[in-house]
Amino acid sequence: MSPFAVEKYDLTNEIVDVFGSRNSGLLVLRNLMAMRRPPKLVRHYLNKELIYSEYVDEDFFIRHNYSGLKGIAKDFGHLYEQGEYKGRIITYQYDPKNIPQGATKVVEAIGFEPRNIEFTDLNGNKGYELKNCQMYRQGGTLVQNIYFVGFVNPQIVTDKEGETMPAVGVTAFNEHSLAIIQQWEEPSKL
């Protein structure tokens, strides 16, 4: 959601629901608040508390490197939590059974909720699942040379403090995507 792309819209009479508690969600909020004609109200749904990345030692270890807010999103997150946008943004804990009515626009930020995707082979057989960007048969057997790149199924990493998280940061995502693309030279085998 580019700040330049939304500028052409007049959202002054709109109630916008934004789903997302990581970088993408916060960037959407920031861009909405920066508009010349911003929404009348933004309702922000968090599925977890905001987490910030932070340098913790001289070796440049970054705590919450993949899961934490960084850069512009981090700066906006601090202002947001300090009440800078009180009255313009209302925060809700995400509960799919209890979402207030009345939104005129909805933005679901990338990565908010993993999608369950059912795969079948060419013969219609089911029982495949995605795990760490690769396809597995039911029972855990890896399907050779089938790879998926995208936020729907990111690489899962563990940092040196033992925190396990999806690697959805732009740099990590690009590096992992390139590593997978390099493996695409072999023919697929379902």
Phi and psi in degrees as a GROMACS rama.xvg file:
@    title "Ramachandran Plot"
@    xaxis  label "Phi"
@    yaxis  label "Psi"
@TYPE xy
-71.1613  139.038  SER-2
-62.2187  -29.5951  PRO-3
-74.2445  -35.2858  PHE-4
-68.7902  -34.3029  ALA-5
-82.9625  -16.0568  VAL-6
-59.7537  -27.4665  GLU-7
-75.2317  -9.3009  LYS-8
-97.6373  147.992  TYR-9
-106.85  107.432  ASP-10
-106.573  16.1093  LEU-11
-61.5351  -21.4674  THR-12
-106.945  13.2753  ASN-13
-104.333  148.288  GLU-14
-109.921  117.235  ILE-15
-109.957  124.007  VAL-16
-94.1008  129.18  ASP-17
-120.032  123.951  VAL-18
-107.832  122.671  PHE-19
148.979  132.234  GLY-20
-120.235  14.592  SER-21
-117.078  -162.817  ARG-22
-52.4299  -46.0275  ASN-23
-61.8906  -44.3527  SER-24
-61.9441  -42.7222  GLY-25
-70.2479  -34.5059  LEU-26
-67.262  -36.4544  LEU-27
-61.4589  -47.4248  VAL-28
-59.0955  -45.626  LEU-29
-58.6642  -46.1875  ARG-30
-66.0135  -36.9085  ASN-31
-65.967  -40.6308  LEU-32
-70.8251  -25.2441  MET-33
-85.7995  -5.81123  ALA-34
-65.3169  149.933  MET-35
-67.4212  -33.1464  ARG-36
-125.085  72.7787  ARG-37
-72.695  167.415  PRO-38
-61.4054  151.819  PRO-39
-58.954  -40.1545  LYS-40
-152.984  141.849  LEU-41
-119.324  130.318  VAL-42
-109.745  117.991  ARG-43
-105.324  124.226  HIS-44
-106.449  119.953  TYR-45
-104.648  136.525  LEU-46
-95.9826  -6.89479  ASN-47
-161.647  165.968  LYS-48
-66.8994  157.857  GLU-49
-68.9266  135.018  LEU-50
-119.169  134.8  ILE-51
-111.049  137.788  TYR-52
-73.8424  152.355  SER-53
-156.193  141.079  GLU-54
-74.317  135.976  TYR-55
-120.528  -12.4298  VAL-56
-155.727  174.21  ASP-57
-69.9809  -11.7761  GLU-58
-84.3471  7.62993  ASP-59
64.3194  28.9809  PHE-60
-69.2209  132.836  PHE-61
-111.571  113.008  ILE-62
-70.4614  137.906  ARG-63
60.1026  38.8045  HIS-64
-57.498  -41.0189  ASN-65
-95.0757  -29.6618  TYR-66
-97.6813  -14.2793  SER-67
-93.0982  156.831  GLY-68
-69.7597  143.144  LEU-69
-135.916  159.755  LYS-70
55.9352  -132.659  GLY-71
-60.0601  -40.124  ILE-72
-63.3608  -39.5401  ALA-73
-64.9619  -45.9463  LYS-74
-60.5216  -44.9568  ASP-75
-64.3234  -41.0567  PHE-76
-56.8338  -41.967  GLY-77
-63.6476  -45.662  HIS-78
-61.7535  -42.5225  LEU-79
-60.2429  -48.3922  TYR-80
-70.6965  -23.529  GLU-81
-82.2379  -0.355893  GLN-82
91.4721  12.8736  GLY-83
-57.1128  -30.1331  GLU-84
-113.649  23.4856  TYR-85
-57.4868  132.619  LYS-86
92.0306  -23.7901  GLY-87
-100.694  -29.0004  ARG-88
-126.455  128.437  ILE-89
-109.207  132.146  ILE-90
-101.554  134.91  THR-91
-126.986  146.175  TYR-92
-77.1088  129.141  GLN-93
-64.0436  125.952  TYR-94
-143.974  107.399  ASP-95
-59.5921  -19.2099  PRO-96
-90.023  -5.8996  LYS-97
-139.457  65.5475  ASN-98
-108.444  120.83  ILE-99
-57.8233  147.345  PRO-100
-79.6946  167.018  GLN-101
108.308  -4.72527  GLY-102
-66.9779  138.933  ALA-103
-101.115  -17.6879  THR-104
-141.473  148.367  LYS-105
-133.991  134.269  VAL-106
-123.895  118.19  VAL-107
-102.895  108.75  GLU-108
-68.3052  145.745  ALA-109
-54.358  135.136  ILE-110
85.2055  3.73786  GLY-111
-61.3492  -44.5294  PHE-112
-143.376  122.273  GLU-113
-58.34  145.129  PRO-114
-97.1515  136.677  ARG-115
-87.6622  116.496  ASN-116
-115.507  127.719  ILE-117
-96.3631  127.306  GLU-118
-109.115  146.08  PHE-119
-130.108  154.883  THR-120
-86.2231  -176.736  ASP-121
-64.1006  -19.5513  LEU-122
-93.9755  4.03216  ASN-123
86.2485  6.41048  GLY-124
-74.3371  133.356  ASN-125
-97.9158  -179.859  LYS-126
106.319  29.4075  GLY-127
-112.629  148.283  TYR-128
-140.247  154.038  GLU-129
-92.9806  138.606  LEU-130
-153.318  122.237  LYS-131
52.0396  44.0977  ASN-132
69.8704  15.9226  CYS-133
-131.392  159.032  GLN-134
-97.1145  137.133  MET-135
-125.217  145.484  TYR-136
-78.0745  157.577  ARG-137
-56.2391  130.112  GLN-138
105.25  -9.66907  GLY-139
97.7216  4.72208  GLY-140
-78.1508  127.013  THR-141
-69.0274  132.76  LEU-142
-86.29  118.569  VAL-143
-68.2762  138.021  GLN-144
62.6908  29.038  ASN-145
-118.817  122.211  ILE-146
-132.134  150.353  TYR-147
-125.441  131.136  PHE-148
-118.62  127.765  VAL-149
155.829  166.512  GLY-150
-70.4646  -17.322  PHE-151
-64.725  -25.5535  VAL-152
-148.299  74.0178  ASN-153
-76.0194  165.998  PRO-154
-65.0742  139.154  GLN-155
-100.995  127.61  ILE-156
-124.712  159.854  VAL-157
-126.075  126.251  THR-158
-85.4089  179.2  ASP-159
-70.1656  -13.0136  LYS-160
-94.0548  1.46512  GLU-161
90.14  6.1807  GLY-162
-76.7605  124.994  GLU-163
-101.327  132.717  THR-164
-157.764  159.782  MET-165
-75.0611  139.741  PRO-166
-90.0744  84.1185  ALA-167
-110.947  6.91513  VAL-168
-64.247  151.045  GLY-169
-56.9649  -48.7194  VAL-170
-64.3536  -48.0192  THR-171
-62.4604  -41.3292  ALA-172
-62.1252  -45.4415  PHE-173
-63.1827  -44.758  ASN-174
-61.8905  -44.1377  GLU-175
-67.4659  -41.0024  HIS-176
-60.2337  -44.4047  SER-177
-63.7131  -38.5298  LEU-178
-63.9837  -38.5276  ALA-179
-70.6901  -42.9317  ILE-180
-58.8932  -35.8947  ILE-181
-63.8512  -22.3815  GLN-182
-86.4464  -3.1191  GLN-183
-76.055  2.00499  TRP-184
-72.4398  -24.4111  GLU-185
-83.678  146.029  GLU-186
-69.3019  147.981  PRO-187
-76.7098  152.631  SER-188
-137.451  101.542  LYS-189
